């Protein structure tokens, strides 16, 4: 019998939630998705040692700031990852810009230009933005310019509906973090079929397919393979190397759980700014996890800047 991973690949596009070159080569995902936490880990890997040294020295010679060097390192890692996958590499906009539409657009344009200078076109990229109201508006502008966006830190149907209205190419609803919040509140574990994170992604998937929305749904932030298997058939799933290896070691039959044909026909929502902010305010989990995610990404970005500053000194 085929492995669970092989079966999953027949119904879902598998993306590697890592910047680890060795894992990507071994697991052969279609796409790679990154965030500041993963970039920070990647910079400690031997595979990127030469790249890091080169970018630091180039930055020192050009009198660049740690922030400018961090951007160059991020793009440099992304270029190397693009050599390993046939699809796309997601690159995240600075989390500190999550509530500034104009600054997010400017940063995204700069990242796309930097990739182009190194021979990677926008057709190989997703620009990642936090799914705040301002981030969604930035994505709307970028999509109109031909730059596909991946809206991350997404925890609710409200965020997903607003992304659909903006014509976003891809969203990344965070399964595990939703479940973490409910586990902490309720003090119990959840079976896959009642898992709050799984149910949230199923609701979003159903809403999109019911309304003919072309935005790709990519489940993210998994805690165990039970959550992954409960979303088999989702457009894409971004999975950590450890869980990919578990799936590759298992030979149990994998049942497809999501198909467009099973969409229940939910009516399309109207989400303007006032409704978005009100619905988010009413959703404690989504509000708390969005804020926490932005803080954590920013904390790792600050660690990266600190390490670059130390090397420059």
N, C-alpha and C positions, 0 to 999 in steps of 0.2 A: 504493500500500500504506500501511496505517496505520503510525504511528511505533511504536517499541518501547514507549514510555511509554503510548500509547493501548492497545496490546495488553495490557500489564501490568495496567492498570486494569480490564480485563475479567475478570481472574482473581484479583486481589489488591487489597486496600485500600491505597492509597498514602498515606503519612504524610510530612510535611515535617520533616526533622531540622534545624530552624533556627528562629530567632526573627526573621528578616529579613522585615519587612513587605512589601517590594517583591517578594521572591522568592515569598512565599506568595500574593500577589495574582496574580502571573504564572503560577504553576504549579498553583494551585487544588487543593491536597491536601484530603483529607477531614478529617484530624486534624493537630495540631501536637504535637510532643514537645519538651520543653525539659530542660535541666540547668543547673547553675551556670555552666558554660563558655559555653553559648549565651546565657544571661541577661546575662552580663558583656559579651559582644559586642553584644547588643541595646542595652545602655545607652549604647553609643558611637555609635548610629545616629541620624541627624537625626530620624527618625520618632518617636523616643521622647524627644527633647530636652525638650519641654514637660512630659511626664509626669514625667521625672526631676526637673526643677526644682520642679514642684508638690509631689511627695512629699517632697523634701528640706526645703522650706520648711514644709510641714505638720508634718513630724517635728520640726524645730527649734522651732516654736511650741508643740508639745505636750510638748517635753522628752524625745522618744523617743531610745533608744539607736541606734547604727548597725545593730545586729541587727534591731531592730524596724522600722527604715526599710527595711532590705534585704528583709524579708518583705513590706512594703507595696509595694515596687517590683516584687517578683516577681509578686505578685497583680495589680498594675496592668498589667504587661506581659501576663500571662495573659489578663486581661479584654480587652485590645486584640486579642490573637490570636484569642480566641473570637468576635470580631466578623467575622473573616475566613474562618473554616472552619465547615462545617455540623456537624462532629462534635465531638470533645473536645480539650481541652488538658491535657497532662500537666504537673504541677507537683511538683518534687522536694522531699522533706524533707531538712533539713540533714544532710549526710554525717556530721557528728560524732555524730549520734544512731544510727548504723548498728548499734551493739551495745547499744542501750537500747530495749527494746520499749515501756515505758510512756511514755518521753519522745517516741518516734516517734509513738505514737498521739495524744498531746496536741498535738504540732505539727501533725499532719495535721488534727485536728479544728479547730484554730485557722485553718488555711489554708482549709478548707471554709467555715467561718463568715465569713471575710474575703471570700471570693468571693461568698457569699450576700448580704452587705451591699452588694455592687456589682452585684447583679442576675444573677449567674451561678450556677445551681444545680449540685448535685453530679452531676446527670445529664450535665453538660457537661465533667466533669473525670475525670482519672485522677490519683491520688496516687502519686508515684513513690518507691519505697523500694529500697535496696540489698538484694540477695538473700542477706543473711546469715541465720543461723538466727533472730536477734532481729527482723530486718526482716520475715521471712516470718510470724512470730508476730504482729507488729503488723498486717500486712496481713490476717491471719485475723480479727482483732478488728474492723478497719475494714470488711471485707467483710460481716460479720454485722450491722453498723450501716447498711449500704446505701451505703457509699463504695467505689467500684471502685478497685482498685489496679493499678499497673504496676510489676512487679518488674524492676529494672534491674541492670546489672553481673552478668549471668547467663552463665556459661561452661561449665555442665556439666549432664548429665542428672540428676544428684543434686539440684541446685538446682531444676531444672524439676519433678522428681517431688514434691519437698517443697512447691513452690508449688501444684501440682495438689491435693495433699492438703489444703491450706489454703483451697481455693476461690478462689484469686486470679483476677481477671478477665483479666489480660493479663501476659505475660512478654516481655522484650526480650533475647533471646540476642544476644551481641555477636560478630558474624562476624569483622570485621576485626581485632579485638584478639586473638582466638584465633589467627588466621593470623599476625599479627605475632610472637607468641610462638614459634610453630613455625618461622617463617622465620629468626628470630634463632638458634634452637637448631640447626636443620639447615643453615643457610647456603644456602638455595635458595628459589626461587619455586615456586608451586604453580599448576597449571592448575585451572580452575574445578571440574571434576568430581572432583578429588582434594584440593581445598582443605579444610584441617582445620576452618575456621570454617563453611563450607558443609555439610560432613558432620555437624558437631555440630548444626546447626539441623535438618537432615533427620532425624537420629536423634530429636530431641525431638518434631518434628512427627509422626513415625511412632508414637512412644510415646503421644502424646496421642490421635491419631485411632484407634489400635488399641484404646484403652481407653475410648473415648467421653468423653474429658475435654473440657469445654467451654472451658477456659482458652484465650484467644487467643494464638497464637504470632506475634510481630512481630519479624522479623529486623532487626538494627540494626548500626551501625558498619561500613559498607561501605567498601572501599578502591577498588573498580573496578566497572564495570557487568557484568563477567563474573560476579562474585559475586551480583549482583542477579538476573541472568537465570537463574543456576543454582538460584535459589529461587523462580522464578515459580510462582505458585499457593499460596505460603504465605499464611496468613490475612491478615497485614499485613506491610508492609516500610516502615521509616522510613529515608528516603534524603535525602542532602544535596542542596542546590540544584544544585551543579555536576554531580553524577551524574544528577539528574533532567533537566537540560538536555542531557546527552549522550544519554540515552535518547530524549528528545524530538526529537533531531536525526537519529536512526537509523531506518531503515525496513526493516531485516531482519526476517524472520519470527521471532516469539518463541514457542518451544515451552513448553507448561505442563509443569513438572517435578514438582510436588507435587499430589497429589489424595488426599482421604480414602480413596477406594476402593482405593488402592495400599498402604495401611498393611498391614504384615506380621503383625500380631497379637502384638506383644511383650507379655509378662506384666507386670502392674502391680507396681511395687516398693513395699516397706514401708520408709518412711524416718522413723525416730524421730530424736531429737536425737543419740544416740550414733552411729548409722549415718551421719547427715549429716556430723558432724564428722570421723568416721573417713574417709569417702569423699572429703571435701574435702582432708583432710590427705594422702591418697594421690595426689591430683591436683595436681601442682606447678603446672601451667598455670593451673587455675581458682583456686587459692589465691593465686598471685602476681598474677594480673590483677585479682581482686576487691580485694585490698589496695591495689594500685596505683590502681585506679579510684576508690576511696574517698579516697585521699590526694590525687589530682588534683582531684576535685570540691571537697574541702575547701580546697585551695590557691586555687582560683578564688573560692570563697566568702570566703576571707580577703582576697583582692585587692579584692573588692567592698566588704567592710566598711571596708577602708583608704581606698578612694576616697570612700566616704560620710563617713567621719570627716574627711577633708581638706576636703570641701565644707562640713561643719558648722563647721569651724574658720575 
